[in-house]
Amino acid sequence: MASPELAASPQDPAALQLRLALRNQARLRPTLDAEPPDPAAELADRREEERFVSAERQAIRASLADVPSDAPGFLQWFESLKDRGPGQHDPLFPWLAGSATLADMRWFIGQELAGEAGFDDLLALTQLRMPERPKLEMARNFWDEMGRGRAPGMHGPLLGRLAEALNARLPLEQVVWPSLALANMMVALAWNRHYAYQAVGALGVIELTAPGRAAAVNDGLRRLGVEAGARKYFALHAHLDIQHSAAWDAEVLRPLVEADPRCARAIAEGALLRLSAGARCFEAYRDQLWGSQPHSMSRASSPDMKRSPMSRR
């Protein structure tokens, strides 16, 4: 569990998100320690997590007013997030593709890896007790994440191998708090079953928006001379997630909304929570990588590099 000295107030987001990140590490990691966590400390952390999620939900509430509850209308609304959702067309990723130095890319990958919640584990938690048809599609998606039974093809370790090749691993204390907040949000949605449908939306919108982002990062890594084996994670997701997104729409989102139209709002909320957290990350990354250099913005915003929709996976 998180140490008492990491206790944070709502006015201290960095300390709060570090506290929740350490708590999630302890919550998800297998252990042989038979002693349960201190109930009082666990309850305090749960309350902080709920306050955090509640505040994020409140911030996007107005954006949910026009979410359709019929399946065709909802799918059209959901697909539109690829172009108009929070964080889309962010200039960070064209800049990574065309202008970032190796040191810039190393820092970026370190932030992404250290704040990564693990798509495979989030998917495994989200599918619990889901209806048959969505559950089967989640199983197919999970099997892809697992490299279809081959250890060298497992997606999570692919990102780890890139981090090793770039020497990009960072301790949590060196990760910007929006990156930790994004991972903490994803764990909160997947772990707590009262947010199960929000988790469906959050995972689905990752599949929808990841390909452009992954392609941009892969282009930047190739430009910087990173060999193909090391950048396979981003090269793979630039194409595979297009298929995953189409299947998610047809086999997860559509049957859930058809069975219960109330699911539409919850799924939409999860998608917007995820995209909003990603947009906050992109801003923090730009602030760190560009600083006060206005020429970085002008390079990243050149007309031939503006239209690539991205979102952190």
Long-range contacts (C-beta under 8 A, 24 or more apart in sequence): 1-26, 1-37, 1-38, 1-41, 1-42, 1-45, 2-26, 2-41, 2-45, 4-41, 7-44, 8-48, 10-51, 10-55, 13-177, 13-181, 14-177, 16-48, 16-52, 16-177, 17-177, 17-178, 17-180, 17-181, 17-184, 18-172, 18-173, 18-177, 18-180, 19-45, 19-48, 20-45, 20-48, 20-49, 20-52, 20-180, 20-184, 21-115, 21-172, 21-175, 21-180, 21-183, 21-184, 22-172, 23-49, 24-117, 24-183, 24-184, 24-187, 27-187, 27-191, 28-118, 28-121, 28-187, 49-184, 49-188, 52-181, 52-184, 52-185, 52-188, 53-185, 53-188, 53-189, 53-195, 53-273, 56-185, 56-273, 56-276, 56-277, 57-269, 57-273, 59-276, 60-269, 60-272, 60-273, 60-276, 63-272, 64-265, 64-268, 64-269, 64-272, 67-264, 67-265, 67-268, 68-264, 69-257, 69-261, 69-262, 69-264, 69-265, 70-257, 70-261, 70-264, 71-253, 71-254, 71-257, 71-258, 74-253, 74-257, 74-264, 74-267, 74-268, 75-249, 75-253, 75-254, 75-257, 77-268, 78-201, 78-204, 78-205, 78-208, 78-249, 78-253, 78-267, 78-268, 78-271, 79-208, 79-249, 81-205, 81-208, 81-209, 81-271, 81-272, 81-275, 82-208, 82-209, 82-309, 83-309, 85-205, 85-209, 85-271, 85-272, 85-275, 85-311, 86-272, 86-275, 86-276, 86-278, 86-279, 87-275, 87-276, 87-278, 87-279, 87-281, 87-282, 87-310, 87-311, 88-209, 88-275, 88-309, 88-310, 88-311, 89-306, 89-307, 89-308, 89-309, 89-310, 90-279, 90-282, 90-286, 90-310, 91-286, 91-297, 91-300, 91-301, 91-305, 91-306, 92-282, 92-285, 92-286, 92-289, 92-300, 92-310, 93-212, 93-213, 93-216, 93-217, 93-308, 93-310, 94-216, 94-300, 94-301, 94-302, 94-305, 94-306, 94-308, 95-289, 95-290, 95-296, 95-299, 95-300, 95-305, 96-216, 96-217, 96-220, 97-215, 97-216, 97-217, 97-219, 97-220, 97-223, 97-305, 97-308, 98-219, 98-220, 98-223, 98-299, 98-300, 98-305, 99-296, 99-299, 99-300, 100-220, 100-224, 100-289, 101-224, 102-166, 102-224, 104-289, 105-166, 105-217, 105-220, 105-221, 105-224, 106-166, 106-167, 106-168, 107-168, 107-288, 107-289, 108-217, 108-285, 108-289, 109-162, 109-163, 109-166, 109-168, 110-163, 110-168, 110-169, 110-170, 110-174, 110-175, 111-170, 111-175, 111-176, 111-179, 111-281, 111-285, 112-159, 112-179, 112-312, 113-159, 113-160, 113-163, 113-168, 113-169, 113-170, 114-169, 114-170, 114-171, 114-172, 114-174, 114-175, 114-179, 115-175, 115-179, 115-180, 115-182, 115-183, 115-281, 116-156, 116-159, 116-183, 117-182, 117-183, 117-184, 117-186, 117-187, 117-190, 118-156, 119-145, 119-155, 119-156, 119-203, 119-206, 119-313, 120-145, 120-146, 120-154, 120-155, 120-156, 121-190, 122-186, 122-187, 122-190, 122-199, 122-203, 123-190, 123-203, 125-190, 125-191, 125-199, 126-189, 126-190, 126-196, 126-199, 126-200, 126-203, 128-193, 128-196, 129-193, 130-196, 131-255, 131-256, 131-259, 133-251, 133-252, 133-255, 134-200, 134-251, 134-252, 134-255, 134-256, 136-251, 137-247, 137-248, 137-251, 137-252, 138-252, 140-247, 141-207, 141-244, 141-247, 141-248, 144-240, 144-244, 155-233, 155-236, 155-237, 158-232, 158-233, 158-236, 159-233, 161-229, 161-230, 161-232, 161-233, 162-221, 162-226, 162-230, 162-231, 162-232, 162-233, 162-234, 165-226, 165-227, 165-230, 166-226, 166-230, 176-281, 176-284, 176-285, 176-288, 177-284, 178-277, 178-280, 178-281, 178-283, 178-284, 179-281, 179-284, 181-277, 181-280, 182-274, 182-277, 182-278, 182-280, 182-281, 182-312, 185-273, 185-274, 185-277, 186-274, 189-270, 189-273, 195-270, 197-256, 197-263, 197-266, 197-267, 197-270, 198-266, 198-267, 198-269, 198-270, 198-273, 199-270, 200-252, 200-253, 200-256, 200-263, 200-266, 200-267, 200-270, 201-266, 201-267, 201-268, 201-269, 201-270, 201-271, 201-272, 201-273, 201-274, 202-270, 202-271, 202-273, 202-274, 203-248, 204-245, 204-248, 204-249, 204-252, 204-253, 204-267, 204-271, 205-270, 205-271, 205-274, 205-275, 205-311, 206-241, 206-274, 206-311, 206-313, 207-241, 207-244, 207-245, 207-248, 208-241, 208-245, 208-248, 208-311, 209-275, 209-309, 209-310, 209-311, 210-237, 210-241, 210-311, 210-313, 211-237, 211-238, 211-239, 211-241, 211-242, 211-245, 212-238, 212-308, 212-309, 212-310, 213-308, 213-309, 213-310, 213-311, 213-312, 213-313, 214-238, 214-241, 214-313, 215-308, 216-308, 216-310, 237-313, 241-313, 274-311, 275-311, 278-311, 278-312, 281-312, 282-310, 282-312
